[in-house]
């Protein structure tokens, strides 16, 4: 029996549900009393960055999707006032279902995929395949969107 957790979801939600969910996030983050960055409401991902991930997915059928992880730029306890919620993304590769029932995070670029997209200009990242190209809102958000928050 095939595990369908890695199948496309094609889940489009209603505008009303999206507004409710983003409001739930704002209420949650505002409820964390000592967390200083309460302004993070979403992230912006550029077209080029999406196309780079899609380029890998197009040439390698073993890649089944992309996984996103929420991160903090700094250790919260050491830098409570110098933090930023970020979203990192990594390609997900179909793998042995017993060992990796949800697919395996492809943390480094295998030789078969090198050259598909330009390498990072930062040599310290090596062969990392983990993308931190999101820009947190409010810096890059549509502040007039109902998803951003209540409108005047």
C-alpha positions as CSV (number, residue, x, y, z in Angstrom):
1,X,0.0,0.0,0.0
2,X,1.4,3.4,-1.0
3,X,1.8,6.0,1.6
4,X,0.1,9.2,0.3
5,X,1.7,11.7,2.8
6,X,4.0,12.9,0.0
7,X,1.3,13.3,-2.6
8,X,0.3,16.7,-3.8
9,X,-2.2,18.3,-1.5
10,X,-3.8,20.8,-3.9
11,X,-5.3,22.4,-0.9
12,X,-6.7,25.9,-1.5
13,X,-8.5,27.4,1.4
14,X,-11.1,30.1,1.4
15,X,-10.2,33.8,1.9
16,X,-12.2,33.7,5.2
17,X,-10.2,30.7,6.5
18,X,-6.9,32.4,5.6
19,X,-7.9,35.5,7.4
20,X,-8.9,33.5,10.4
21,X,-5.7,31.5,10.5
22,X,-3.5,34.6,10.1
23,X,-5.4,36.3,12.9
24,X,-4.9,33.1,15.0
25,X,-1.1,33.4,14.4
26,X,-1.1,37.1,15.4
27,X,-3.0,36.3,18.6
28,X,-0.6,33.5,19.3
29,X,2.6,35.4,18.8
30,X,1.2,38.5,20.7
31,X,0.4,36.2,23.6
32,X,4.1,35.3,24.1
33,X,4.8,38.0,26.6
34,X,8.6,38.2,26.4
35,X,9.0,37.5,22.7
36,X,10.1,40.9,21.2
37,X,9.5,40.3,17.5
38,X,5.7,40.3,17.4
39,X,5.6,41.8,13.9
40,X,6.4,38.7,12.0
41,X,3.2,37.9,10.1
42,X,4.5,36.0,7.1
43,X,7.4,35.6,4.8
44,X,8.1,36.7,1.2
45,X,9.8,34.3,-1.2
46,X,10.9,35.7,-4.6
47,X,10.0,34.2,-7.9
48,X,13.6,33.4,-8.7
49,X,14.0,31.5,-5.4
50,X,10.8,29.4,-6.2
51,X,12.1,28.8,-9.8
52,X,15.4,27.6,-8.4
53,X,13.7,25.0,-6.2
54,X,11.4,24.1,-9.1
55,X,14.4,23.6,-11.4
56,X,15.7,20.9,-9.1
57,X,12.3,19.3,-8.9
58,X,11.9,19.3,-12.7
59,X,15.2,17.4,-13.4
60,X,15.0,14.8,-10.5
61,X,11.9,12.7,-10.2
62,X,13.0,11.4,-6.8
63,X,12.4,14.9,-5.4
64,X,8.9,15.0,-4.2
65,X,8.5,18.5,-2.7
66,X,9.9,21.1,-0.4
67,X,9.8,21.2,3.4
68,X,9.7,24.5,5.4
69,X,11.0,24.9,8.9
70,X,10.4,27.9,11.2
71,X,13.7,29.2,12.7
72,X,15.0,31.9,14.9
73,X,18.1,33.8,13.7
74,X,19.7,33.8,17.2
75,X,19.4,31.8,20.4
76,X,16.3,33.1,22.1
77,X,17.8,32.9,25.6
78,X,21.1,34.5,24.7
79,X,19.7,37.2,22.4
80,X,16.0,37.8,23.5
81,X,15.8,41.2,21.9
82,X,17.8,40.4,18.7
83,X,15.7,37.8,17.0
84,X,13.8,37.3,13.9
85,X,11.5,34.5,12.9
86,X,12.6,33.0,9.6
87,X,11.5,30.2,7.3
88,X,14.1,27.9,5.8
89,X,13.3,25.5,3.0
90,X,14.9,22.2,1.9
91,X,14.1,19.8,-0.9
92,X,12.5,16.5,0.1
93,X,13.6,13.3,-1.6
94,X,11.5,10.2,-1.8
95,X,13.3,7.6,0.3
96,X,12.9,4.2,2.0
97,X,9.4,4.5,3.4
98,X,10.2,2.5,6.6
99,X,13.2,4.8,7.4
100,X,11.8,8.0,6.0
101,X,8.0,7.8,5.9
102,X,7.7,11.5,5.1
103,X,10.6,11.7,2.7
104,X,14.2,12.6,3.4
105,X,15.4,16.2,3.7
106,X,18.1,16.7,1.1
107,X,20.5,18.8,3.1
108,X,23.3,18.9,0.6
109,X,23.3,19.1,-3.2
110,X,24.2,15.8,-4.7
111,X,26.7,15.7,-7.6
112,X,23.9,14.8,-10.0
113,X,22.2,18.1,-9.3
114,X,25.2,20.4,-9.2
115,X,25.1,23.2,-11.8
116,X,21.3,23.2,-12.1
117,X,21.1,26.5,-10.3
118,X,24.0,28.9,-9.6
119,X,25.9,28.1,-6.4
120,X,25.8,30.5,-3.4
121,X,28.2,33.4,-3.6
122,X,29.1,32.6,0.0
123,X,31.7,29.8,-0.1
124,X,31.2,29.0,3.6
125,X,27.9,27.2,2.9
126,X,29.6,24.5,0.9
127,X,27.2,22.1,-0.7
128,X,24.3,23.0,1.5
129,X,20.9,22.7,-0.1
130,X,19.0,24.6,2.7
131,X,17.5,27.9,1.6
132,X,17.0,30.9,3.9
133,X,15.8,33.2,1.2
134,X,12.6,34.4,2.9
135,X,12.2,37.9,4.0
136,X,10.0,38.3,7.1
137,X,7.1,40.7,7.1
138,X,6.5,43.5,7.7
139,X,9.6,44.4,5.6
140,X,8.2,42.7,2.5
141,X,4.5,42.4,3.0
142,X,1.4,43.8,1.6
143,X,0.3,45.9,4.6
144,X,-3.0,46.5,3.0
145,X,-3.8,42.8,2.7
146,X,-6.5,41.4,5.0
147,X,-4.1,38.6,5.8
148,X,-1.6,41.1,7.2
149,X,-4.1,42.4,9.7
150,X,-7.3,44.4,10.3
151,X,-7.7,47.2,7.8
152,X,-8.8,50.7,8.6
